[in-house]
């Protein structure tokens, strides 16, 4: 009897002991995963080695441990700049942690799903999940502060890409306050705020925040982790500092050039190029711009390098090289316009923040009424102008015919020469003005500027300069049956605008714009999408 009791007791105790042992092993694995997560902030290679050492134990552990490990693996790939082929892995992890109460895990999962969508250029979803990550971190008592700050930084960068500089500044200032409370990486977020003020043309505050960042990093003795900030700071100071303050430039240049090649930031060559350009050392600037162009992994990086090389070659009066880099500049500019997807990104943020209410619906109805009234008035005005021009045309036709015939032969002989000279002259002018013209229309597309007839003339002149013969080509396709509205629609499509933006710029109904876009794509879509240079 005593022996049977012992056997029974051993069977009861064995599961309990096994359970305690398993729980201890699981806690040890979770601690190891968290330690590796934190280690990846300072030593990525060592963190990868530790993660690999944990793999076998994780595979035979609980679902929660495996999901934590999967999230760690996603983080390590993201820090290694490995672009995912799809968001599936991050999406599965996010779906799992959404069903659990751990706010830190949720915030992390949202952040890295946002990172996946960002890398896949799906900016609307990226904004949505970065915003969710930030909101959860704000409500969480034990938040992952570093990731919280990075969530703000990601949102700032996306708002910058869509030229929403007010929202960029708002997010940047929030990240500065958070960094001051946490005491972590304050130098980074101060320079982010400085950049936001630079985009808003507020030079005074730009320099104030840049100086604060410089002082914070100087107190930390310029650690290598701030390499990217130092390069950005060098570019800002090179364009603004005078007199004794230029000593900061010497310090920054010395700190950057002392960094080992493996620790140099991605904007290292760009910072040096801007420094040498503003020091009027043009040959050195060209060398660094070309190096940066060759290393640039993003379209925006190649754009900055192309713009710098164009400026430098113009300064050297090497106009053939200036024209070549000007062409590359506009090619990359077209790609940037497509990548930004302004209206989708803005719509994603609006969807997250609030739903359309009755007041907004009423505002849309009133806008449609204004469009109808404006269309009638515009039509009558155009009809009056056309009739007046016809009368003037027939009155002057007889007198001008003889002069036209006499000069026709001379114009034919000079046409080719004049066309080339005009193209070169316009290209030089477009170098300075095209970006401003296109930016004016971009601001109109988000309701921040208004246009007049001269603006349309500027846009058409810019397009004809960048794409010689474009208007003549589309007129040939449409056999002269071109309304002013269709011409303007085609011009806006040529600079990469989507139907929603075109409707905003032209103050037209979206269905009307869709009809014009459809007609333009059917008749001359290849001319709109292809560069004619």
Helices and strands as residue ranges (DSSP letters): H 2-39, H 44-59, H 63-79, H 88-98, H 103-119, H 123-139, H 145-161, H 165-182, H 186-199, H 203-219, G 224-226, H 227-240, G 243-246, H 247-257, G 261-263, H 268-278, H 282-295, H 299-315, H 319-340, H 342-353, H 358-445, H 453-466, H 470-478, H 484-494, H 499-506, H 510-529
